[in-house]
Each structure stands twice: as structure tokens, then as C-alpha cells.
């Protein structure tokens, strides 16, 4: 019951973030903070504080790499934070599946922006696309597939 409620809340928040990024090209810190807080609460409710450590270290290492990409202008700051939050939720166990889902989402969006008029900013050096929708759609797909495959769990579950 709690897992379904938490997954629904995370899913709705991801949809909100996606729509907001499409409209404003901005991912607000408060929404990323809510996703992180939801993970902490889910770990507490499942009595899986060990995931806070392993997933936390994994997401922190990922964020360090993403921050470097941001510093050289290859990624937006909000995108880096949202992707780090996704890494927190997926952890090292689920990051391969998540990455496999993220790649086609990003490719489809780039093609849609290039050829179908999807939201993008045209700049001298090329297209600037909102990456949040790709991150959110892949995250939602990860949550659905993880439950369907009974593989890497989208929410912390009790041990045992």
C-alpha cells in the first residue's frame, strides 16, 4: 500500500517536472529535493537504511560526473540534478536498465526536436533541448518494468 502510494506520487511528480521543463526549460530544485526526500522516506518505511548509503554514494559519484558535464556546458544544471536523483532511486543495481531506457528516450526527443518541431532552442552551436522529459519518461518506464520484471525494485522494500 505504501509502495503503491509512494510510486504514484513519484510518478506524478515526474510528469509535473517533465511538463514544466518542456514549458520553461527549467527543473526546479524543490521538485528534485522532493524526489530525494521521497527516497529517504521510502527507505525509512521499508527499514532499508543500507540503501541510503549504497545508493547515496552511487548518486553522489554520478552527480560529480554530471557536474563536470554541466561545467563545460554539455548539460543543464537541473538536468544533472534530476539525473542524479534518478541514480539515487535506481542505484547501482538498476542503473544499466535505466540507461538502456534513457538512450532511446533521448534519441527520440532529439529527432523530434530536429524534425518534428518538438520544444527546443535553436542556438549557433546547435539545438538546446530540455533533457528532463527524457529522464522522466525513462524513469517512469523503469518503475513499470522493474515491477513487471520483478527485477531491480523501483522502491525500497523490506529485507526478507
C-alpha positions in Angstrom: 0.0 0.0 0.0 2.7 2.5 1.0 4.8 1.4 -2.0 1.9 2.0 -4.4 1.2 5.4 -2.9 4.9 6.4 -3.0 5.3 5.1 -6.6 2.2 7.1 -7.6 3.5 10.2 -6.0 6.9 9.9 -7.6 5.3 9.2 -11.0 3.0 12.3 -10.8 5.9 14.4 -9.7 8.0 13.2 -12.7 5.1 14.1 -15.0 4.9 17.5 -13.5 8.7 18.0 -13.9 8.5 16.9 -17.5 5.8 19.3 -18.4 7.4 22.2 -16.5 10.8 21.5 -18.3 9.0 21.5 -21.7 7.3 24.8 -20.9 10.1 26.7 -19.1 13.4 24.8 -19.8 13.9 24.6 -16.1 13.9 21.9 -13.5 13.2 23.4 -10.1 15.4 22.4 -7.1 12.4 22.0 -4.9 11.0 19.2 -7.1 14.3 17.4 -7.2 14.5 17.8 -3.5 11.1 16.2 -3.1 12.2 13.2 -5.2 15.3 12.8 -2.9 13.2 13.2 0.2 10.7 10.6 -1.1 13.6 8.2 -1.5 14.7 8.8 2.1 11.1 8.3 3.4 10.7 5.1 1.3 13.9 3.7 2.8 12.8 4.6 6.3 9.3 3.0 5.7 10.9 -0.2 4.3 13.6 -0.2 7.1 16.3 -0.2 4.3 18.7 2.4 5.6 21.5 0.4 3.9 20.2 1.7 0.5 20.6 5.2 1.7 24.4 4.5 1.9 24.9 2.5 -1.3 22.5 4.4 -3.5 23.7 7.7 -1.9 27.3 7.1 -2.7 26.4 5.9 -6.2 24.3 9.0 -6.9 26.9 11.3 -5.5 29.6 9.8 -7.7 27.2 10.1 -10.7 26.5 13.7 -9.8 30.2 14.5 -9.7 30.5 13.4 -13.3 27.3 15.2 -14.3 28.5 18.4 -12.6 31.6 18.2 -14.8 29.4 18.0 -17.9 27.5 21.0 -16.6 30.6 23.0 -16.0 31.7 22.6 -19.7 28.2 23.4 -21.0 27.2 19.9 -22.1 24.3 19.6 -19.7 21.9 21.8 -17.8 22.2 22.1 -14.1 18.6 20.9 -13.5 19.1 18.0 -15.8 22.2 17.0 -13.9 20.4 17.2 -10.6 17.4 15.3 -11.9 19.6 12.6 -13.4 21.5 12.3 -10.1 18.1 11.8 -8.3 17.3 9.1 -10.8 20.6 7.4 -10.0 19.7 7.6 -6.3 16.4 5.7 -6.9 17.8 3.2 -9.4 21.1 2.6 -7.6 23.9 0.5 -9.0 21.5 -2.5 -9.3 19.2 -0.7 -11.7 21.3 1.8 -13.5 22.0 -0.4 -16.5 18.3 -0.9 -17.2 17.7 2.8 -16.6 20.5 3.7 -19.0 19.1 1.4 -21.6 15.7 3.1 -21.3 17.2 6.6 -21.3 19.1 6.3 -24.5 16.1 5.7 -26.9 14.1 8.4 -25.0 16.9 10.9 -25.6 17.4 9.9 -29.2 13.6 10.1 -30.0 13.4 13.5 -28.4 16.4 14.8 -30.3 14.9 13.6 -33.6 11.6 15.1 -32.6 13.2 18.4 -31.8 15.2 18.3 -35.0 12.5 17.2 -37.5 9.1 17.4 -35.8 9.2 20.8 -34.1 9.3 19.5 -30.5 10.3 22.2 -28.0 14.0 23.1 -28.4 16.0 26.3 -28.5 18.0 26.9 -31.7 21.5 28.2 -30.9 24.5 28.9 -33.0 26.2 25.7 -31.8 23.1 23.6 -32.4 19.9 22.6 -30.5 19.4 23.1 -26.8 16.8 20.5 -25.8 15.1 20.0 -22.4 16.6 16.7 -21.2 14.1 16.5 -18.3 11.4 14.8 -20.3 13.7 12.0 -21.5 14.9 11.5 -17.9 11.4 11.4 -16.6 10.0 9.1 -19.3 12.9 6.6 -18.8 12.4 6.8 -15.0 8.6 6.1 -15.4 9.4 3.2 -17.7 12.0 1.9 -15.3 9.4 1.9 -12.5 6.9 0.0 -14.6 9.4 -2.5 -16.0 11.0 -3.1 -12.6 7.6 -4.1 -11.1 6.7 -6.2 -14.2 10.1 -8.0 -14.4 10.3 -8.2 -10.6 13.9 -7.1 -11.1 15.6 -4.1 -9.6 13.0 -2.6 -7.4 11.8 1.0 -8.1 11.1 1.5 -4.3 13.0 0.2 -1.3 11.4 -2.9 0.0 11.9 -4.6 3.4 14.6 -7.3 3.5 13.5 -10.8 3.7 
